[in-house]
Amino acid sequence: MLRLISPGVDINLALEFSGALYLINGSNELELSSTLTELPRWKTNASFADINETLYRDIPLTLLPSGLCNLYIAVVPTGETDFSHYYFWSTYFMLQ
């Protein structure tokens, strides 16, 4: 069986805190999910060798709400929109 491998991947990032889900766009800006008409990609047609970034550098904790924060990462082959092939990872941290 021959299996084709995508030359790159599209990466979606999201943060969930205070009951709201925010997606991170290609400019590292947070977009509230309830206001979106399409899913923003953080990276498009990327290879993992190309990604060596820190998302937000130093963020003063006073700008973030206290409580549980979830981080979600979804990786799909470039151009795939139905998420029939994906890698999904999540983690969380507590802000006090």
N, C-alpha and C positions, 0 to 999 in steps of 0.2 A: 504494500500500500504506500503510495506516494503522498506525503503530507507537505503542503506548501507553508512556508513560514513567512509571516509579514516582515517586510524590511524595517518596519518601525512600529511604534505603539502610540496610542493617544492616552493621556493620563488625566484623570479627574481627581480633584482634591476637594474635600468638604470638611467643615468644622461644625459641630453641633454644640451649642451651649444656651442655657436659659430657655430651653424649649424651642429654639429656632435653629434651622439648618442653613448654613451659608456655604456657597460654592466659591472656590477660588479660581479666578480667571487668569488668562495669560499675562496680565499686568500685575499679578499678585494682589488684586483687590477682592474684597469679600462682596458677594452678591447674595442677597436674601433669596432663598429658593422659591418662596411664594410669589415673587415678582418676576420670575424668569419665564420666558417663552421658549427658550432652548437651553440645552445643557452646555455650559461653558467648559472648554478644555483648558487645563493648566498648561499642558504641552501637547503638541500635535506632531506626529511622524517623528518621534524621538527614539533614539537608541539609548540604552541605559548608560553607555559610555559617554554620551553627551551631557548627562545630568550630573552636575556637581554644584548644587546651589543650597543656599540657606533661604528659606521662604521670607521671613520677616526680620531677619537680623535681631536686634534687641528690641523687645516690646515692653514698655513699662507695664507692670502688672496692674496698675491702677486703671488702665484702659480696658481691661478684661473683667467680665463679671465673675464673682466668686462662685464656686461650685464645680460640678463635674463638666468636663469638656471632652467630647469625642472627636477623633480625627479619623477620616475615612479616605482611602485611596482605592480607586478603581482603574485598572489598566486593561485596555482592549487593543486588538490589532488596529492599525491605522485605518480610519474610514468606517469601521464597523459601528453601526448604530443600534443594533438590536441586542447587544451584550450577550450573544450566543457563545462567545468565547471571552473569558475575562479572568482576571486575577483581582480579588478583593481583599483588602487588609484594613483592619481597624485597631485602634488603641485608644486609651483614654488617660486623662490626668486630672488631678484635682487642684483647683485654684482656691487658695484661702486668703 
